[in-house]
Amino acid sequence: MLTDPDQFAEKKHLIEAAIAVYHDDPSALTTQAICDVARTDRLTFASYFDEPEDALRAFYRIVFDQYHLLRLSTEGHDQFSFEERLATFLYILIDALSEQRAFVQATFDTSIRREAAFREQIRTELQRLLREDTIPTTNRFITRQGPVVTLFTEAVLRILRFWLHDDSPQQQATTALIDKLVGFTADLVTFRGVQRGADLAWYATKVDVLGLSRLPVLGWWFKT
């Protein structure tokens, strides 16, 4: 985790330069081209990356560094409830990805994102949140189980896929879906998830983000 603000800014600048080169002409992606756009030297580039493609993949990792920098600088974050911490993570993640939305749209289903271990990083952050002391001890035993974390990881990825194509004003549909997921998850970790779970399932079916409409029984029930 990169927590030094100066190093973060320098690395992010190189990543943005790499993305700019990639957008102009993917075949022209070289170390020198990136350095020219970033107006820096190859030695600086080499202090962060081995190959030009590493700078592209790094975008899907630096968004988590950005999250932690903002989390650590947020006054009172240590006093946040689980619901507030989860919402903070999801909204900062969306905001960070939004800075390069066109790049994410172009590369989300490519090796650039997959080789960055983006899914695994989401899982790691969710594991950390689901094991914090804001959750009752008994509940933590349940939320630390692999299938539970996997379920939430897939839900976050589905929301991100929905966001990629969300053309509602200011992505309001994505915001509404995140709020539903946060509320449902907070209820679940305190054993209050039944009503909110149905609420989330109904909304998710309407936007077809969780694929429930393709299940013959659930799809019919939530559409009625």
trRosetta pair geometry for C-beta under 8 A, 3 or more apart (Angstrom, degrees):
i j d omega theta_ij theta_ji phi_ij phi_ji
1 64 7.4 -95 -117 123 87 100
1 65 6.1 158 -160 -106 64 77
1 68 5.5 -2 -167 46 125 171
2 7 5.9 -128 -168 107 112 113
2 8 5.2 147 128 -85 115 83
2 11 6.7 -49 -175 31 170 154
2 62 7.2 -22 41 -125 133 79
2 65 4.3 3 54 -134 93 139
3 8 7.6 -6 -148 -49 9 123
3 65 7.3 -142 -69 -156 47 88
3 68 6.3 -76 -95 119 92 119
3 69 6.3 168 -137 -86 60 78
3 72 6.9 37 -146 15 115 162
4 7 4.1 55 84 20 113 112
4 8 6.3 177 85 -17 55 86
5 8 5.5 -56 -144 37 29 116
5 9 6.2 30 159 -21 66 105
5 69 6.6 117 -93 -146 77 131
6 9 5.8 -53 -148 34 30 109
6 10 6.4 27 155 -16 63 107
7 10 5.7 -55 -145 38 32 110
7 11 6.1 28 158 -15 67 109
8 11 6.0 -62 -147 41 25 106
8 12 6.0 24 158 -19 64 112
8 62 7.4 138 -153 -158 81 105
8 65 5.8 -171 -122 142 110 126
8 66 7.4 138 -172 -83 128 63
8 69 6.1 36 -103 -65 173 152
9 12 5.8 -56 -142 39 27 111
9 13 6.3 34 156 -26 62 105
10 13 5.8 -52 -151 29 29 114
10 14 6.9 26 152 -15 61 103
10 44 7.1 -112 178 -174 120 115
10 48 7.7 -171 117 -50 97 140
11 14 5.8 -56 -155 35 35 110
11 15 6.4 35 149 -19 67 105
11 48 5.1 163 -115 -126 95 149
11 58 7.2 -111 171 156 107 142
11 62 6.4 -172 119 -107 115 134
12 15 5.5 -53 -148 36 36 114
12 16 6.3 37 153 -20 67 104
12 62 5.8 162 -92 165 82 150
12 66 7.7 83 -92 -73 135 109
13 16 5.8 -53 -148 36 30 111
13 17 6.5 32 151 -20 62 105
13 38 5.6 108 139 -143 95 107
13 40 7.6 103 113 -25 122 137
14 17 5.6 -53 -150 34 33 113
14 18 6.4 36 151 -21 65 103
14 34 6.4 51 -165 162 80 117
14 38 5.3 7 -103 -100 57 158
14 40 7.1 -64 -86 45 95 145
14 44 7.4 -165 -75 127 130 101
14 45 6.1 154 -139 -112 137 74
14 48 6.1 143 59 64 157 149
14 49 7.2 -163 137 -3 140 126
14 55 5.7 -107 137 -134 96 125
15 18 5.6 -52 -151 34 33 113
15 19 6.5 33 151 -18 65 104
15 55 5.3 -168 -106 -178 57 84
15 56 7.6 139 -150 -93 79 25
15 58 5.3 -121 -99 90 118 109
15 59 5.1 147 -179 -77 127 78
15 62 6.0 -129 -26 12 167 153
16 19 5.7 -52 -148 36 33 112
16 20 6.4 39 151 -23 64 104
16 38 7.8 121 72 -96 82 94
16 100 7.6 -149 -113 -78 74 122
17 20 5.6 -52 -151 32 33 115
17 21 6.6 32 152 -16 65 103
17 34 4.9 107 117 -164 111 71
17 35 7.7 94 137 -68 153 15
17 37 4.0 154 -156 96 99 111
17 38 3.7 -70 -52 -57 161 91
17 55 7.7 -43 72 165 83 147
18 21 5.8 -54 -151 36 33 110
18 22 6.2 35 150 -22 66 108
18 29 6.8 54 -159 -145 81 107
18 34 4.8 3 -82 -118 73 122
18 52 6.5 164 -131 -172 112 77
18 55 3.6 163 -50 115 163 126
18 56 5.4 -133 138 -62 126 68
19 22 5.4 -53 -145 37 33 116
19 23 6.3 36 155 -22 65 103
19 56 6.8 127 -79 -115 68 76
19 59 6.6 72 -65 -71 122 144
19 100 5.7 -66 -163 -139 164 136
19 103 5.0 -39 -151 -92 120 150
20 23 5.9 -52 -149 32 29 111
20 24 6.7 25 154 -16 62 107
20 37 5.3 176 80 -175 130 152
21 24 5.8 -60 -152 37 32 109
21 25 7.2 -54 175 56 65 69
21 28 6.1 -127 -178 99 97 95
21 29 5.3 125 120 -104 118 69
21 30 7.9 -122 174 30 153 54
21 33 4.9 107 -129 133 143 117
21 34 5.8 -89 -6 -81 148 66
21 37 5.8 -140 -53 -16 97 150
22 25 8.0 -118 -155 72 19 30
22 26 5.3 31 -154 -101 67 70
22 29 5.6 27 -84 -82 72 124
22 56 6.0 92 -65 -99 151 123
22 103 7.2 73 87 -124 130 107
23 102 7.1 51 -112 112 126 125
23 103 7.0 -81 -67 -82 105 90
24 28 6.7 -48 97 56 102 133
25 28 4.0 52 94 8 113 116
25 29 7.8 -161 100 -35 66 69
26 29 5.9 -24 -168 -18 45 116
28 33 5.6 138 148 -108 89 165
29 33 6.4 -132 -137 68 26 137
29 34 7.3 39 -159 -51 69 101
29 52 4.7 153 150 143 92 139
29 53 7.0 84 128 -71 138 64
29 56 7.5 -9 -154 -41 151 126
30 33 4.5 97 52 4 81 103
30 34 7.0 -147 90 -4 43 85
30 52 5.6 -111 -140 -64 17 150
31 34 5.9 -59 -153 37 30 110
31 35 6.3 28 152 -17 66 109
31 42 5.9 58 147 -126 121 99
31 45 5.6 138 -161 126 98 157
31 51 7.8 -104 -64 -156 101 35
31 52 5.4 -128 -60 -68 58 93
32 35 5.6 -55 -145 39 33 111
32 36 6.2 38 154 -25 66 104
32 42 7.0 -26 -87 -79 65 110
33 36 5.7 -50 -148 31 30 114
33 37 6.6 25 155 -14 63 104
33 52 7.6 34 52 -124 101 138
34 37 6.0 -58 -151 38 31 106
34 38 6.0 16 156 -6 67 115
34 45 6.4 109 96 -116 120 135
34 52 6.0 175 -23 -130 133 94
34 55 6.1 110 -135 38 156 170
35 38 5.8 -63 -138 50 29 103
35 39 7.8 134 165 -50 56 5
35 40 5.4 -107 -148 75 77 69
35 41 6.2 32 -157 -146 130 13
35 42 5.6 -53 -70 -70 157 60
35 44 7.6 129 -121 60 101 101
35 45 5.6 -81 -75 -39 101 134
36 39 7.3 20 -179 -73 28 46
38 45 7.8 138 54 -77 149 99
40 44 4.6 -74 162 63 124 146
40 45 6.8 142 102 -45 114 83
41 44 5.3 103 62 6 72 99
41 45 7.3 -131 108 -1 43 90
42 45 5.2 -51 -149 37 41 116
42 46 6.1 42 152 -22 71 105
43 46 5.7 -53 -145 37 30 111
43 47 6.8 39 151 -30 61 100
44 47 5.8 -49 -157 20 34 115
44 48 7.6 7 154 1 60 104
45 48 6.6 -82 -168 45 35 94
45 49 6.0 -50 172 51 76 101
45 55 7.8 -46 -153 -68 97 130
46 49 7.1 -89 -114 67 27 57
46 50 7.5 52 -139 -105 68 39
48 55 7.6 70 110 -96 114 86
48 58 7.5 40 156 -114 110 166
49 52 7.5 84 136 -95 139 19
49 54 4.0 164 -151 89 103 124
49 55 5.0 -38 -81 -58 165 81
49 58 6.8 -96 -87 -33 113 142
50 54 5.6 100 44 -27 71 155
51 54 4.8 115 60 -13 72 101
52 55 6.0 -50 -170 22 44 111
52 56 7.5 38 141 -13 68 99
53 56 5.5 -49 -160 32 49 113
53 57 6.4 44 148 -14 75 103
53 112 7.6 -128 -169 -110 93 88
54 57 5.8 -57 -148 42 35 108
54 58 6.0 46 151 -34 66 106
55 58 5.5 -46 -146 25 31 121
55 59 7.8 50 152 -34 54 84
56 59 6.3 -37 -174 1 39 110
56 107 7.3 -149 171 -132 114 164
56 112 5.3 -64 132 -145 115 121
57 60 6.2 -56 -174 33 51 106
57 61 7.2 35 137 -8 73 108
57 112 5.6 -146 -85 -164 70 66
57 113 7.9 -177 -129 -82 70 21
57 115 5.5 -63 -121 94 136 99
57 116 4.2 -177 -173 -77 86 96
58 61 5.3 -63 -154 43 49 108
58 62 5.6 46 153 -26 83 106
58 116 7.3 -168 -71 -123 18 115
59 62 6.0 -54 -135 34 29 106
59 63 7.0 40 162 -30 59 97
59 100 6.3 -60 -164 58 140 158
59 103 6.8 -44 139 125 171 141
59 116 7.6 -61 61 -111 61 159
60 63 6.6 -33 -149 13 29 114
60 112 7.3 142 -15 139 131 79
60 113 5.4 140 -84 -129 157 65
60 116 3.6 94 74 116 126 159
60 118 4.4 -67 173 -81 125 113
60 121 7.8 157 146 30 85 144
61 64 6.1 -55 -173 28 47 108
61 65 7.1 45 137 -15 72 102
61 116 5.6 -141 -40 -172 90 105
61 117 7.6 42 -85 61 102 88
61 118 7.7 -120 -67 -89 58 70
61 121 6.7 179 -119 -72 67 160
62 65 4.9 -45 -153 35 54 117
62 66 6.2 61 146 -25 72 97
62 96 8.0 -159 108 -179 73 129
63 66 5.4 -47 -150 33 36 117
63 67 6.6 45 147 -24 62 99
63 93 6.1 76 152 -139 119 64
63 96 3.8 137 -142 125 94 138
63 97 6.0 23 -120 -59 153 71
64 67 5.3 -41 -150 29 39 117
64 68 6.6 35 153 -15 65 101
64 93 7.8 13 -86 -105 61 94
64 121 5.3 -108 -55 172 152 131
64 125 6.7 -144 -134 -59 114 131
65 68 5.9 -57 -150 38 33 107
65 69 6.3 34 153 -20 66 106
66 69 5.8 -53 -146 36 30 112
66 70 6.4 24 157 -12 64 109
66 92 6.9 -172 117 166 92 107
66 96 4.7 143 80 -109 145 133
67 70 6.1 -65 -151 42 26 105
67 71 6.0 28 154 -23 66 111
67 89 6.3 45 -162 -135 134 64
67 92 4.6 124 -115 114 80 132
67 93 6.1 5 -79 -68 129 72
67 96 6.8 -79 -52 -24 81 147
67 125 7.5 5 107 -123 156 147
68 71 5.4 -50 -138 37 33 115
68 72 6.1 29 162 -17 66 107
69 72 6.2 -58 -145 38 24 106
69 73 6.3 9 158 -7 61 115
70 73 5.9 -67 -143 46 29 103
70 74 6.3 43 155 -41 66 103
70 92 5.5 -178 72 -130 145 138
71 74 5.8 -50 -151 14 28 116
71 77 5.7 131 -175 -163 68 163
71 88 6.5 107 -104 140 90 131
71 89 7.8 16 -81 -82 127 70
71 92 7.3 -97 -53 -11 85 170
72 77 7.4 -104 -100 45 19 152
74 77 4.2 85 85 -54 106 116
74 88 7.2 -97 3 -146 175 141
76 79 5.0 -52 -172 40 79 112
76 80 7.0 106 132 -49 79 78
77 80 5.4 -24 -161 -12 48 119
77 85 7.5 94 -173 -103 86 87
77 88 7.2 108 -133 -143 106 175
80 84 3.8 -130 -168 94 103 123
80 85 4.8 134 109 -57 127 81
80 88 6.8 -22 -162 -15 168 138
80 134 7.5 -33 100 -94 66 154
81 84 4.7 96 51 8 75 101
81 85 7.0 -140 94 -5 39 88
81 134 6.0 141 -162 -167 43 131
81 186 7.5 46 135 -136 115 127
82 85 5.8 -59 -147 38 31 110
82 86 6.2 28 158 -18 67 107
82 129 7.0 113 -152 174 84 92
82 132 6.9 168 -102 69 89 116
82 134 4.2 170 -57 117 83 124
82 135 5.7 73 -82 -64 144 81
82 186 5.7 154 95 -119 103 86
82 189 6.2 -96 135 77 163 147
83 86 6.0 -55 -146 37 27 108
83 87 6.3 26 155 -17 63 109
83 182 5.8 94 -159 163 79 99
83 183 7.0 39 -139 -97 122 45
83 185 7.7 152 -108 82 70 89
83 186 3.8 10 -83 -91 100 146
84 87 5.8 -55 -145 39 30 111
84 88 6.2 36 154 -24 64 105
85 88 5.6 -50 -148 32 31 115
85 89 6.6 33 153 -19 63 103
85 129 5.8 175 120 -135 118 106
85 132 7.1 -21 89 42 170 162
85 134 6.7 155 5 27 138 162
86 89 5.8 -52 -153 33 33 112
86 90 6.4 24 155 -13 66 108
86 129 5.8 108 -85 177 80 149
86 182 5.2 163 103 -131 115 90
86 185 6.0 -155 -179 90 170 139
86 186 7.0 -152 31 -62 140 91
87 90 6.0 -60 -145 41 31 106
87 91 6.0 20 163 -11 68 113
87 178 7.2 105 -131 149 75 107
87 179 7.7 33 -116 -105 114 58
87 182 4.7 40 -74 -128 87 155
88 91 6.3 -63 -140 43 23 102
88 92 6.1 18 164 -14 63 113
89 92 6.3 -64 -146 40 22 105
89 93 6.1 23 158 -21 62 112
89 125 6.0 156 -155 156 137 128
89 129 6.5 -80 -21 -67 155 144
90 93 5.7 -56 -147 36 28 114
90 94 6.4 27 156 -17 64 106
90 156 7.0 -136 -111 -128 101 103
90 159 7.6 -10 -155 105 120 153
90 178 5.2 166 135 -152 140 120
90 181 7.6 145 -103 83 165 124
90 182 6.8 -128 22 -69 147 110
91 94 5.7 -51 -144 37 33 110
91 95 6.2 35 155 -20 65 106
91 178 6.9 116 -69 154 77 157
92 95 5.6 -54 -145 38 32 113
92 96 6.2 33 156 -21 66 106
93 96 5.9 -55 -147 35 27 110
93 97 6.4 22 156 -12 63 108
93 122 7.9 69 -137 -108 155 94
94 97 5.9 -59 -147 41 29 107
94 98 6.1 38 152 -31 65 108
94 160 7.7 -154 -97 -106 80 78
94 163 6.3 -131 -132 -140 108 163
94 171 7.9 -169 176 116 130 153
94 174 7.0 150 -139 143 145 133
94 178 7.4 -71 -33 -75 148 151
95 98 5.4 -53 -148 29 30 118
95 99 7.3 45 152 -33 59 90
96 99 6.1 -39 -167 7 35 114
97 100 7.0 -84 -170 56 42 76
97 101 6.8 76 138 -92 75 64
97 104 5.2 54 -174 -74 99 159
97 160 7.2 20 74 -142 178 108
97 163 7.8 82 95 112 136 139
98 101 5.2 2 -145 -60 47 105
100 103 4.1 -22 160 36 106 122
100 104 6.0 118 104 -25 81 89
101 104 5.6 -56 -146 38 34 111
101 105 6.2 37 155 -21 68 104
101 164 7.7 166 -166 -129 88 60
102 105 5.7 -51 -147 35 31 113
102 106 6.4 25 154 -16 63 109
103 106 5.8 -61 -149 40 30 108
103 107 6.0 -12 166 13 68 118
104 107 6.5 -78 -132 53 24 86
104 108 5.3 45 173 -60 69 102
104 113 8.0 76 -143 -82 67 126
104 164 6.6 -133 121 -110 104 101
105 108 6.6 -18 -117 -6 17 113
105 164 5.3 144 -102 -163 78 101
106 110 7.7 -12 135 -5 61 134
107 110 4.8 -74 -153 39 61 121
107 112 4.3 -38 -171 64 123 135
107 113 5.6 143 136 -33 87 98
108 113 5.3 42 -146 -38 34 161
108 160 7.5 -176 -146 137 137 111
108 161 7.4 158 144 -101 147 71
108 164 6.2 -79 -4 -95 162 149
109 113 7.2 -2 -47 40 14 134
110 113 6.1 102 61 15 64 90
110 114 7.2 -131 111 3 35 98
111 114 5.3 -63 -135 49 40 109
111 115 5.2 34 168 -19 78 112
112 115 6.6 -55 -136 39 15 102
112 116 6.8 16 154 -22 52 112
113 116 5.7 -63 -155 31 31 114
113 118 5.2 -37 -176 2 83 142
114 118 7.4 -76 -95 21 23 99
114 119 7.9 3 -127 -1 59 110
116 121 7.9 -42 134 -6 86 131
117 120 4.3 -39 179 41 94 120
117 121 5.9 103 118 -28 85 92
118 121 5.8 -56 -150 34 31 111
118 122 6.7 33 152 -18 65 101
119 122 5.8 -53 -154 33 33 111
119 123 6.4 34 149 -19 65 106
119 153 6.5 76 -172 172 83 121
119 157 6.5 5 -112 -80 92 134
120 123 5.4 -52 -149 37 35 116
120 124 6.3 40 151 -24 66 103
121 124 5.5 -46 -146 32 35 114
121 125 6.5 33 156 -16 64 103
122 125 6.0 -58 -152 38 31 107
122 126 6.3 28 153 -16 66 109
122 153 5.4 124 110 -139 109 87
122 156 5.4 -171 -176 94 135 144
122 157 6.9 157 72 -59 169 87
123 126 5.8 -58 -147 39 30 110
123 127 6.2 35 154 -23 65 106
123 149 5.9 77 -157 155 87 111
123 150 7.4 6 -120 -93 117 50
123 153 4.5 -1 -86 -97 82 140
124 127 5.7 -53 -149 33 29 114
124 128 6.6 30 153 -20 62 103
125 128 5.6 -52 -152 33 34 113
125 129 6.5 30 152 -16 66 106
126 129 5.7 -55 -147 39 34 110
126 130 5.9 27 157 -15 69 112
126 149 5.7 143 107 -150 116 86
126 152 5.2 169 -166 106 147 125
126 153 5.9 -143 24 -72 154 77
126 156 7.1 -144 -65 -19 132 145
127 130 5.9 -61 -139 43 27 106
127 131 6.2 11 163 -9 63 116
127 144 7.3 67 -151 -133 83 68
127 149 5.4 18 -80 -127 82 141
128 131 6.3 -73 -148 43 24 101
128 132 6.9 43 153 -50 62 95
129 132 5.9 -36 -154 -5 34 116
130 135 6.7 20 -168 -22 45 161
130 140 7.3 142 150 -132 69 68
130 143 4.0 -146 -179 149 111 120
130 144 6.4 169 118 -76 109 54
130 148 7.3 158 -167 120 158 118
130 149 6.5 -143 33 -92 157 90
130 152 7.5 162 -60 30 135 162
130 189 7.0 -150 -137 -104 80 134
131 135 7.4 -88 -133 43 11 131
131 140 5.8 83 -132 -154 54 109
131 143 7.1 -162 -68 99 55 107
131 144 5.6 64 -88 -89 101 104
132 135 6.2 102 71 6 65 93
135 139 5.0 -118 170 91 100 117
135 140 5.0 128 103 -70 116 85
135 143 6.3 -57 175 27 162 151
135 189 5.1 -71 -128 167 115 127
135 190 7.8 -136 -139 -67 72 73
136 139 4.5 82 65 10 88 109
136 140 7.0 -150 93 -16 43 85
136 189 7.9 159 28 152 82 83
136 190 6.9 100 2 -115 115 71
137 140 5.7 -53 -153 25 31 115
137 141 7.4 38 151 -24 61 95
138 141 6.0 -47 -167 18 38 114
138 142 7.6 26 144 -9 63 101
139 142 5.7 -58 -162 37 45 108
139 143 6.0 30 150 -13 78 111
139 189 5.1 95 165 -178 136 69
139 190 6.5 -38 -86 -89 160 37
139 191 6.9 -131 -96 -30 112 90
140 143 5.7 -59 -133 45 35 103
140 144 5.9 37 166 -26 69 108
141 144 6.5 -56 -147 29 20 109
141 145 7.9 37 148 -38 51 94
142 145 6.1 -43 -173 0 40 115
142 148 6.5 108 148 -58 72 159
142 189 8.0 179 78 -128 110 63
143 148 5.4 -136 -140 127 42 150
143 149 7.5 91 170 -62 64 78
143 189 5.5 15 -68 -116 140 102
144 148 7.5 49 48 59 14 129
144 149 7.5 8 -158 -43 29 117
145 148 4.8 83 69 6 88 109
145 149 7.2 -172 89 -5 44 88
146 149 6.0 -64 -149 40 31 106
146 150 6.0 31 157 -21 69 110
147 150 5.5 -55 -143 38 32 115
147 151 6.3 40 156 -26 65 102
148 151 5.7 -51 -153 29 30 114
148 152 6.8 20 154 -10 63 105
149 152 6.0 -59 -151 41 33 106
149 153 6.1 38 151 -24 67 107
150 153 5.5 -54 -145 35 31 114
150 154 6.4 29 158 -17 65 105
151 154 6.1 -59 -153 36 26 107
151 155 6.5 27 150 -21 63 107
152 155 5.4 -51 -147 34 36 116
152 156 6.5 38 154 -20 66 101
152 185 6.6 72 -117 -113 120 127
153 156 5.9 -54 -153 33 31 110
153 157 6.5 28 151 -15 64 107
154 157 5.6 -54 -147 39 35 111
154 158 6.2 37 154 -21 67 105
155 158 5.7 -54 -148 35 30 112
155 159 6.5 33 152 -20 63 104
155 181 6.0 156 152 -136 126 130
155 210 7.0 -8 -121 -104 78 108
156 159 5.7 -54 -152 34 33 113
156 160 6.5 34 150 -19 65 104
156 181 7.8 140 -81 161 61 158
157 160 5.5 -51 -149 35 35 113
157 161 6.5 36 152 -20 65 102
158 161 5.6 -50 -148 35 34 112
158 162 6.4 37 150 -20 64 103
158 209 5.2 117 150 160 104 86
158 210 5.7 76 144 -95 161 56
158 211 7.6 -105 -134 -12 138 94
159 162 5.5 -53 -151 35 34 113
159 163 6.3 38 150 -23 66 104
159 174 6.8 107 -178 -151 89 87
159 177 5.8 177 -126 120 102 124
159 178 6.3 98 -166 -79 145 76
159 181 6.6 -65 -67 -22 143 157
159 209 6.3 48 -92 172 50 140
160 163 5.4 -50 -147 34 34 115
160 164 6.7 47 151 -31 62 97
161 164 5.7 -41 -156 17 34 119
161 165 7.6 -1 158 9 60 101
161 209 7.4 152 76 -151 93 85
162 165 6.8 -84 -164 50 33 86
162 166 6.0 51 145 -56 72 105
162 173 7.5 -114 155 118 115 108
162 174 6.2 162 109 -100 102 88
162 177 6.6 2 95 52 154 170
162 207 6.4 53 -148 143 138 122
162 209 4.2 -21 -67 -116 140 116
163 166 5.1 -41 -136 5 36 124
163 171 6.1 36 -143 -156 84 134
163 174 4.3 65 -98 -115 87 144
166 171 4.7 77 108 -132 130 84
166 173 5.3 -158 -146 63 116 109
166 174 4.7 -94 -41 -38 175 108
168 171 6.0 95 67 -126 88 24
168 172 4.8 -100 129 44 123 83
168 173 4.2 122 6 -10 152 102
168 174 7.6 -179 48 -2 117 76
169 172 5.6 17 73 -10 73 117
170 175 7.7 5 120 -18 91 135
171 174 4.3 -18 167 29 102 120
171 175 6.3 115 114 -23 79 90
172 175 5.4 -52 -148 36 39 116
172 176 6.3 41 154 -21 68 103
173 176 5.8 -51 -150 34 32 112
173 177 6.5 30 152 -18 63 106
173 207 5.9 146 178 -113 119 137
174 177 5.7 -58 -149 38 33 110
174 178 6.3 35 154 -20 67 104
175 178 5.8 -54 -148 34 30 111
175 179 6.4 31 153 -20 64 105
176 179 5.7 -54 -151 34 31 113
176 180 6.6 32 151 -20 64 104
176 203 7.0 -137 137 -171 106 138
177 180 5.6 -52 -151 34 35 113
177 181 6.4 32 153 -17 66 104
177 203 6.6 -178 -106 133 70 120
177 204 7.0 93 -137 -93 105 71
177 207 6.3 -81 -77 48 127 158
177 209 6.1 45 -142 19 152 164
178 181 5.7 -56 -147 38 33 109
178 182 6.1 32 155 -19 67 107
179 182 5.8 -53 -144 37 29 111
179 183 6.2 27 158 -16 63 109
180 183 5.9 -60 -148 40 27 109
180 184 6.1 26 157 -18 65 111
180 196 7.8 172 -165 -179 69 90
180 199 6.5 -148 -145 122 105 96
180 200 4.5 145 159 -110 109 79
180 203 5.1 -139 -94 61 167 151
180 204 7.4 -159 109 -48 146 85
181 184 5.7 -57 -144 40 29 110
181 185 6.0 27 159 -18 66 109
181 200 6.4 100 -84 -136 49 129
182 185 6.0 -57 -144 38 26 108
182 186 6.2 26 157 -18 63 108
183 186 5.8 -55 -145 37 28 110
183 187 6.4 28 155 -17 63 107
183 196 5.4 -136 129 -158 98 136
183 199 7.8 -38 99 88 127 133
183 200 7.6 -176 74 -66 94 108
184 187 5.8 -58 -151 37 30 111
184 188 6.2 32 152 -25 66 107
184 193 6.2 66 -170 -143 70 94
184 196 4.6 -173 -101 132 65 107
184 197 5.6 106 -147 -87 111 53
184 199 7.2 -161 -78 69 104 96
184 200 4.2 -10 -60 -40 148 145
185 188 5.5 -52 -146 32 32 114
185 189 6.5 23 161 -14 66 104
186 189 6.4 -58 -147 37 28 102
186 190 6.8 0 159 7 61 110
187 190 6.3 -80 -153 52 29 92
187 192 4.1 -99 -161 88 85 84
187 193 4.3 139 114 -87 100 59
187 195 7.7 -110 -173 59 159 78
187 196 4.4 133 15 36 160 143
187 197 7.4 -133 89 -39 130 78
188 191 7.5 31 -171 -79 31 26
188 192 7.6 -102 -58 57 22 53
188 193 3.7 43 -86 -75 67 140
188 196 7.9 -117 -41 77 76 118
188 197 7.2 87 -75 -71 102 107
192 195 7.8 -32 164 33 76 96
192 196 7.2 54 122 8 81 119
193 196 5.8 -81 -147 59 49 99
193 197 4.7 59 158 -41 87 112
194 197 5.7 -55 -143 29 20 115
194 198 6.9 18 159 -15 58 102
195 198 6.0 -56 -157 33 32 108
195 199 6.5 33 147 -19 64 107
196 199 5.1 -51 -150 36 40 119
196 200 6.3 42 151 -21 69 101
197 200 5.8 -51 -147 35 31 109
197 201 6.3 30 154 -18 64 107
198 201 5.6 -54 -144 38 32 112
198 202 6.3 35 155 -22 65 104
199 202 5.9 -54 -150 33 27 111
199 203 6.5 20 155 -12 63 107
200 203 5.9 -60 -148 40 31 106
200 204 5.9 29 156 -20 68 111
201 204 5.7 -54 -139 39 28 111
201 205 6.4 33 157 -23 62 105
201 210 7.5 -83 -127 63 60 149
201 212 6.0 121 -165 -95 85 168
201 218 7.2 -88 178 -171 126 118
201 222 5.9 -124 133 -99 93 141
202 205 5.9 -57 -155 31 27 112
202 206 6.8 28 150 -21 62 104
202 222 5.0 -167 -110 -155 60 104
203 206 5.6 -54 -155 30 36 114
203 207 6.7 8 157 4 68 104
204 207 6.4 -69 -148 51 32 91
204 208 7.7 106 158 -80 59 6
204 209 5.2 -96 -152 55 80 92
204 210 4.1 16 166 9 135 116
204 212 5.9 88 105 4 105 125
205 208 6.8 24 -168 -79 34 50
205 210 7.4 -50 -64 53 52 99
205 212 4.5 -72 -87 78 90 119
205 213 5.1 124 -156 -59 83 85
205 218 7.5 -149 -89 142 130 92
205 219 6.6 165 -142 -126 120 58
205 222 4.1 122 11 113 168 140
205 223 6.5 -126 146 -61 133 75
206 222 8.0 -118 -41 144 71 111
208 211 7.0 52 -175 -86 69 33
208 212 7.8 -140 -125 43 49 69
208 213 5.2 -46 -108 16 90 132
211 214 5.1 -39 -178 27 81 117
211 215 7.4 86 131 -24 79 90
212 215 5.6 -49 -162 23 51 111
212 218 5.0 -89 -172 124 96 123
212 219 5.8 165 138 -81 66 69
212 222 6.2 27 128 27 131 152
213 219 4.2 89 -155 -132 37 109
213 222 7.6 -103 -86 71 68 117
213 223 7.0 74 -122 -55 94 119
214 219 6.2 145 12 -67 13 142
215 218 4.3 24 90 42 124 106
215 219 5.1 159 65 -23 59 94
216 219 6.2 -48 -120 38 12 110
216 220 6.5 9 168 -14 52 111
217 220 6.2 -65 -155 36 23 105
217 221 6.3 15 156 -16 64 112
218 221 5.6 -59 -141 38 32 110
218 222 6.0 17 167 -9 70 110
219 222 6.6 -61 -141 41 23 99
219 223 6.3 14 162 -14 60 116
220 223 6.1 -71 -149 40 26 106
220 224 6.6 30 157 -32 64 107
221 224 6.1 -57 -156 21 29 113
